[in-house]
Structure formats: structure tokens, C-alpha cells
Amino acid sequence: MTLILELFQSSLVSYLISIFILGLLVGSFLNVVIHRLPIMMEGEWKEQCCELLNIDAPEKNETKFNLITPRSRCPACNSQIKAIENIPVISYLILRGKCSNCKNKISVRYPLIELTSAILVTIVAFYFGVSLQTLFAICLTWALLSLSMIDFDHQLLPDDITLPFLWLGIFLNLFDVFTDIESSILGAIFGYGILWLVYISFKLITGKEGMGHGDFKLLAVLGAWFGWQYLPLIIILSSAVGATIGIALIIFKSHNRSTTIPFGPYLAIAGWVSMLWGPFIMSTYLNAII
């Protein structure tokens, strides 16, 4: 019995270490997605505007620009980053957070995103174990992390991420991976509809837009993955997280009250927490009020 327990523990540790390393590697790629995807979208929008207005579009740069090419470069001196300099976290520490060529500082955000990716997916792997749920929950975690950072930077939640994950959630739940298909479809409908109603109501009352359409789609994604039953919890948690962070930023005078605060990261945090501990939170709450 002791031998079996030791084997189980050693295999579990190996499994989690493997997931952690995978999280670091994918986290490095997420940095690319977070930086490049909005630039790619902006280029597409400019082309579409020129076509709509029937004017000549600016000449394209012959160098391809996508998530794969060109190779990453230092934003200060434009020197190409070598593969040995692109090892997640380790390269940053070895280089002491500076470019090897021009010695300008590299943002600490890059290794932080890599570490965040690794930690979050390791938690997911530990919670769900070796299962189909783990595989797709990890993919959703990476999507939520990317969406959060893009929304934080640009107040934008790209359809290139939200829509595929909306359909993926519904497809998975055809096989009851996270919930049943009826709950999944209703979750997508109500997730979009609830925030759309809030948006319309706020706009009619104030004449201003309180949130973007990407927020509707993101809540629809979470509803499609986990079912309509999770929507109240996600909305309450996201509002609580948003209010707490917003108040903290104002108190510490690091945020102007007139500046827009993106809601997407709070929805993402609430959705991720609900994915792991939603049943526990809801059961605890119901037991407390009964």
C-alpha cells in the first residue's frame, strides 16, 4: 500500500511539473498573441475602411506580420531575440531583465505572464486530474488570460478568441464535458442577453455606453462552457472583483475616475474561479442562508 501511494505521489508530481513547464512555454507564446493580435486586427480594420471608402490603402510592408513571423525583436534597438534568450522566465533572469544588445530594460510583464500561465494551468491540472476536462479547461485558461491582457491594454476582446471558444464550449457539452447541452445553450443565450440588456438600459438612461460588445460575448462563452446556472455567480464575482480593484486604484490615486476600466478581466477572473470552485461557493452560500 505504501509503495502504491509513493508511486501515485511521484507520478502526480511529475504530471504537475510537466504541466507547469508547458504553461511556461505556452505563456511565452501568449505574450506574442497579446502583443500582435490587436496590431493585426488594426491593420485589417484599416484595409476594410479603405475598401469601404473606396480609397487606396497604404502600401503593405512586404514582411509578413502574424503570430508566427517575423521573429521577436527588441522594441528599443530592433535586434532579433535569439532562441537562447527566449527561454521563459530563465532568460529574463539570466539577462537581468535587459536586452543583450542595447541593455535597455525588458518589461517584467513578460515573465509574469509566463509564470501566471504556468501557475494557473497547474492548479487546473491538479483540480481536474488527468482528464478530458483538464485538457479543455487549460485551453480556456490560456484564452481568458490572453483576453484579459488584451482588454486591459486596448479595451478590446477579440472575436478571433471569443467566438471559437463560444462554439467549442457548446460542442464539448454535446458530450456533457462540463454541463449538459441544454444548460450550455441557455448559458450562451442568457450570458449574452443579460449584459446586452444592462448595456441598453444604461445607454437609454445616461446616453453613454457602459461596456463593450466583447463583454457580452465573453459572458456568453462562460455560459456556454459551464451552463446558465453559473451566470449569477460569475456576474456577482466579477462585479465584486471590479469594484474592489476600482476602489483600490482610486484610493491609491493610480487611476483617473474618468478613465474607462475594462470589465473583461473581471469576467475572466470570475469565470476561472467559478470553473474550479463554483459548486463549493454556491453550496456554501446556500447553506449559510438556509
Secondary structure, DSSP 4 states (H G I P E B T S, - for coil): -HHHHHHHHHHHHHHHHHHHHHHHHHHHHHHHHHHHHHHHHHHHHHHHHHHHTT-PPPPPPSS--SSSSS--B-TTT-PBPPGGGGSTTHHHHHTTTB-TTT-PBPPTHHHHHHHHHHHHHHHHHHHH-SSHHHHHHHHHHHHHHHHHHHHHHHS---HHHHHHHHHHHHHHGGGTSSS-HHHHHHHHHHHHHHHHHHHHHHHHHHSS--S-HHHHHHHHHHHHHH-GGGHHHHHHHHHHHHHHHHHHHHHTT-S-TTS---SHHHHHHHHHHHHHHHHHHHHHHHHHH-
